[in-house]
Amino acid sequence: MLLHDLILARAKDLPGKTALRRGRESIDFQGLADAVRQVAGGLAALGLEPGDRIGIYLNKRVEAVVS
């Protein structure tokens, strides 16, 4: 099981439960799953395929987890 599988499974079971919180910003599991799918779709549209490696360098933010 990969990390995104855990997020998607949790969104199915507990869509409205808070997944991440940073200061006043928070996102529930459904919003996190939607964002993960959107980023995955964008990467696929750029030609990346499952198993390709990418580097992510972001501060500790929701976007870093989504990526």
N, C-alpha and C positions, 0 to 999 in steps of 0.2 A: 504494500500500500504506500502510495506517495502522499506528500503533504497536502496537495490539492484535493486528493480523495477524502482526507479527513475533514477538510473544510466543507466540501460538498455534502458529505454524509451528515455532518452536524447541522447544516442548513436545512436538510430534509427533516431532521428530527426536531430541531429547535430554531426555526427561522427567525423569530423575534428576539431571541436571547442575545445579549451583548456579547460580541466576539472579541472586540478590541476596544480599549479605552486609553487615550493619551490626553491628559489634561481635561479639557472640556469636550474634546472630540471623541466620538464613539461610533461604532458601526456594528450592526447586528449580523448574525451569521448569514442571513439571506442577502443582505447588501454586500457582504464580503464575498460570498459565492458568485454573485452577479458580477462584481468587479474582477474577480479571478477569471471568470469566463470571458469577459470583455478583453482583458489583457492577453489571454491565450489566443483569442480570435485575432487580435491585432498582430501578435507575433507570427501566427500561422499565415496571415495575409502578407507578411513580409517575406515568407518563404521558409521560415523555420519549421522544423519537423520534430516530432517526439524523439527525445534522445539528444537533440542538439544542445550544446552548452552556451549559456550567455552569462555575462557578468552584470550584477546589480550593485550599485554603490549609492545608497541613500541614507540619510539620517534615520533615526528611529522614529518612523512615522507609519501610518496605515498603508501608505503607498509602497513602502518597503515590503510589508507582509504580502500585499496583493501581488507584487512583482514576483 
